[in-house]
Amino acid sequence: MGLSIGIVGLPNVGKSTTFNALTKTQNAEAANYPFCTIEPNKALVAVPDDRLNELAKIVNPQKIQHSVVEFVDIAGLVRGASRGEGLGNQFLANIKESNMILHIVRCFDDSNITHVEGRIDPIGDIEIIELELLFADIASLSKRIEKLQKETKSQKGTSSQLSIAQELLKHLESNNPVRNFAKRDNEDFLILDKELRFLSNKEVIFGANVDENGLESDNEYVCNVRKYAEKNGAIAIKLCAKIEEEMVDMDEEEKNEFLNSLGAKESGLKQIIKEGFAKLGLISYFTAGVKEVRAWTIRNGDNAPRAASVIHKDFEKGFIRAETISYDDFIRYGGEAKAKEAGAMRVEGKDYIVQDGDVMHFRFNV
């Protein structure tokens, strides 16, 4: 299971610079995980997790493989994109495939970089894109309602879905995003969302892009974005896209020193990946052997067979048991053998809910 984040933003807000930094990161980390050739507008980036390095110190594997996040550079997002302006259709298709949205917002003044709207107004920028998402959802939902109305005349069982769809349309037409709809747990709504993949229902991280001078303390633009995000149940993370691009070739120690000199504690992109995982309810478990120490991404609440399936479907079909050691115990006892001697290895069955950081070995038979 992977995480796909679609990067959106108006022109000249730092979206391309952010994506360039991610693309360079992908190239720099290519040896750390397997990936096939992907399109130029996508980048696979390793999920930062210091626990892998600690496990590797004990196991001494041939390689370390992180979980990965796919970032998608969403093209053609301008005012009117929902009506096909710019590359509107491509924008809609790409963002529908993403699990969540990284919305880059310009939070710096620079007379040398023009703004497409002729002013620096982060909240105004956000509202333009949020409105385009809303319009796109209205268009797709309206088409579905027309189809449901026809089906209702000839089939049974569609009237309840039609009722929810019409209620949701009124909600959208009042300039309210799908994520604020009161009946999102309703079964008929879930069917609609699975089919239409509502854009305004996706989780959002706002990337408040500042210049080098804006990393130490929040300027007025960043403060406004943080307030907007909090009010709308989203997350705001401050970053400097230019700095992120410059740090690609640095090692961890150099990055930390550089960030500290600028008044920042952690890379903005690193924060975004971590928050993306948390916001979507994703966790990692580990396998640790001499060939590789590896992180596997699952949903929080997945049972052991489901967790095993991300390695191979046969692991789920023929699941027998999972030999499990918590990360803390693995580190405390210095590896599998000593953890087992200390009674810290547990044998778990099909109902076991995998915990973040579990070090696991699956037994199966097919």
N, C-alpha and C positions, 0 to 999 in steps of 0.2 A: 504493500500500500504506500502510495506517495502523496505528497502535498503539492498542489499546483496553485501558484499565486499569479494572478493577472495584474500587470502594472498598468495603471491608467493615469492620465493627466493631460492637461492642456499643453499646447506647444510652449517651449521655453520655460518650463518649470523645473527641469532637471531630470525628467523621466529617462531620456536617452543616456545621460551620463550615469544614472543609477544602473541602467541595464548594461552599459558598457563595463562597469565595475564588476557586475555579476558574471558577464561573459568571460572577462579576464580571470576571475576567480575560478570559473569552471575549467579553463585551460590550465591554470596553475595546479589544480587539485585533481587533474584527470587520472593520475595514477592511484588515487585513493579509493576509487569505486569503479565498477564496470558500467559503461554506457555506450550505446550505439550512436551513430551519427544522427544529430537532430537538426531541425530547421534553424536557420540563422536568427529567427526571432524568439528562440527559446534557449534557456541556460539551466543546466543542472548544477546545483550547488550543495556541497556537503553540509549537513546539519551539525553545528558546533556541539560537541558533547565531550567534556574533559574526562568523563568516566571511561571512555574507550582507551585513552592513553594510560590510565591507571591499571586497567585490566591487562593491557599489553605489557606493562612492566613485569607482571607476574607470569603471564603465559609465554611471552616472547614469540609472538606469531610471525609468520612470513609477511603478513600485511594486515592493515587495519581498514575496515570498510564502514564508512558512516552511512546513516540514512541520508536521503537526498531530497531536496525541494526543487521543483521545477518552476522557474519564473518565466512568464510569457509576456513579451513586449506587445501590448495591445495597440494595434495600428489604427490611425484614422479617427481619433476621438476629438471631435470639435463640436461646437454648438450645431445642433441639427443632425447629429450622427444617427439618431433613432429614425430619421426620415431618409437615411442613405447619404447624407452629406459626408464629404471626405471619403473615407473607406468604411462607412457605417456598417455595411453588412458583414465585413470581415471582423470589425470590432465586436459586433454582437455575437458572432459565432465563437470567437476566441474567448470572450469573457464567460459565455455559458459553460465552456469546458473547464473553467478554473474553479477551484474549491473556494477561493476567497479573493479579495481585491486589495491590492496595495495602491492607494491613491496618493500619488506624489503631488504635493502642493508647494508652490513657491512662497517662501517666507523670508525673502531678502530683497533689498533694493540694489539695483545696478542699472544705471542709465544706458550702459552699453548693450544690455540684453533687453530687447523689446518684449512686451507682453501682448499676446494676441487680442486681449480686451482693452489694451491701452491704459491699464492701471494695475497696481499691486493690491489685490484684495483676496486673500486666501479663502475666506468664507464664500465670497462671490464665485470663485473658481469651483469650490466644492459643490455649490448649489447648481451650477451649470451641468456638471456631470451627473449629479444625483437626479436631476430632472430628466436627463437623457435616458437614464436607466429606468426611470418611472414611465416615461413615454413608451419605451420599448416593451415594458411589461403590459401596459394598457393595450398596445397593439396586438400582442400575442394572445392575451387573455380574451380580448374581444372576438378574435377569430375562433377561439375555443368555445366561447359562449354560443356563437352562431351554429357551430357544429352540434353542441349539446341540445340546443333548441330543436333542431331537426331530429336528433335521436330520440328526444323525449316523446315526440309524436308517434314513433314506431316501436320504441323499446321501453322496457321497464327497468327501473334501477338507476336511471340517470338524473332523475329530478332532484335528488339531494345534492348531487355534485353541481348541478346547474344553479341551485340556490346559493351554495357557497361561492361559486364563481361570480355570480351577480353581486353578492355582498362584498366580495374582494374588489370588484371593479369600482364600486362606489367608494371604497376605502382609497383606492389608487387615485381616482378622479378628484379626491379631496387633498391631493398632494401628500399622501402618506405612503411611505415605502412598505413593501410586503413584510419586511422584518418586524414591523409594528402592528401587524394584523393580529387581532385578539384570538383568532381561531386557527392558529398555525399548527395546533396539535390534532385538529380535526382530520379524520381519515380521508375525507373527500378532498380536503386541502392538500394533504400529503400526496395524493394521486396526481393532482394538478401540478404541484411543484416538481414532482418527479418527471412529468412529461414536458413541462414548459421551462423548467429550470430558471425561475424568476431571478432577474438580475438584481433587483432591489432587495432580495432576500439573502444575499450573500454577506458573510461577515466582511468587515472592512477594517483595514489598518491605514491610518492617515500618516504618510511620511512627510513630516514638516521639514522641507529642504532649506537649510540655512547656508550662509557663507561661513568662512573660517572663523570670523569674529562672533558668530552666533552660537557656537558650541558650548561655551562656558556658562552662559545664562540665557534664559528664554526671552526673546524680544516680544514686542506686542503681537506680532503676527502669530508666533508660536503659541502664545497664551490663548489667543482666540481660537486656534485650531484645537487645542487641548479642551477648552470649554465646550466647543461644538461636539467633539468626539464623546466626551463624558455625557452630554445631554442626549446623544443618540445611541448610547450603548456600544460605542466603538472604542478603538485604541488609537492614541496618537504617539508617534515615536519621532524624535528629532534626529535628523541626520544631515551630513554635508556630503552630497553626492560627489563633489569634486575631490574631497578628502578620501572618500571610500575608494575611488578609482586610484588615487595615489598610493594607497596602502596595500594594494594587491600583491606586490612583489616583496613585501616586508614579512619577516617571521613574526611569531606571536610576541616575543619580547620587544621587538622594534615597534610593532603596532601599539602595544600598551604604553610604551614611553612616549610615542608620538601623540597618542590620544590624551595622555595625562598632561602633556605640554600645552594642549589646546583646551584643557578644562573638561574633558569628556572621560568617562570611566569605561565605556564599552562601545564598540562599533555599532552604528545604527542598523546596518544590515544584519548583524548578529542578533540584535534585539528583535528585529522583525521576524526572523526565522523562528526564534524561540516563542514569541508571542503567537505566531501563526499556528504552531503546534498546539499550544495551550488552548487557543480560541476554538480550534476545531476538535478538541477532545482527543488529541493523539498522544501516545506515549511510545517509549522504546523498550524492548527487551534485548538481551544480548546472547550471542553464542560465542564461546571462547575456546579455541583450539589452536594447535600449533600451526595450522595452515592460515587461519585468519581469526581475528577478533572482529565481530560485526554487530552493528545495531540493526534491528528490524522494527519497522513502524507498524503499529496496530492502533485500534481505537480503544480508548479507556473503557473497560467493561467487557472486552473480548475474553471468551473462555480459552482454555489451553488448546483444544483442537483448532479453533478459529485462528489463534495466534500461530499455530504450526503451519497453517495453510499458506502463509505469506512466504514461507521457504519453498514449499511444494504442495500442490493440492493432494498428493498421495499421503502426506503426513496427516492431513485431516481425515481422509477416508479410512485410513488404517490405524488411527491413533490408539495407542495402548495406555501410555502414561507419560508424564513429564517429570524429569528429574530436575529439581529447581533449587537454586541457591540465591538468596537475596544479594544484591550488589554489595551492601555493607558487610555481610558475612563473608563473601568471596574475598574482599579486600582484607578484612580483619584476620582471617585464617590463612591468607596467602595462597589461595587457589582451591581447586576442586577437591583434591585428595585430602588435604588437611581439614577442609570444611566438612567433608563427609565423615572423617574420624571424629570430629567434634559434634556430630549429630545435627549439623546445620543444613545438610542436604535433605530436601523433602521430596517425597514421591506424591505427585498430584494427579488426579483423575480428570475426567471430561468436564466436570463442573467447576474446576478451579478457575478463578478470575485472575488473569495475569496482571502482575503489578509492575509499575514503571521501574526499570532497573533489574528485573529478574534475570539471572543468568541461567539459561535453560538448555536441556538436552532432551530431545523427544525420542521415545521408543514407539515404533509403528510396525505394522505388518499388512502388506497388500498382496 
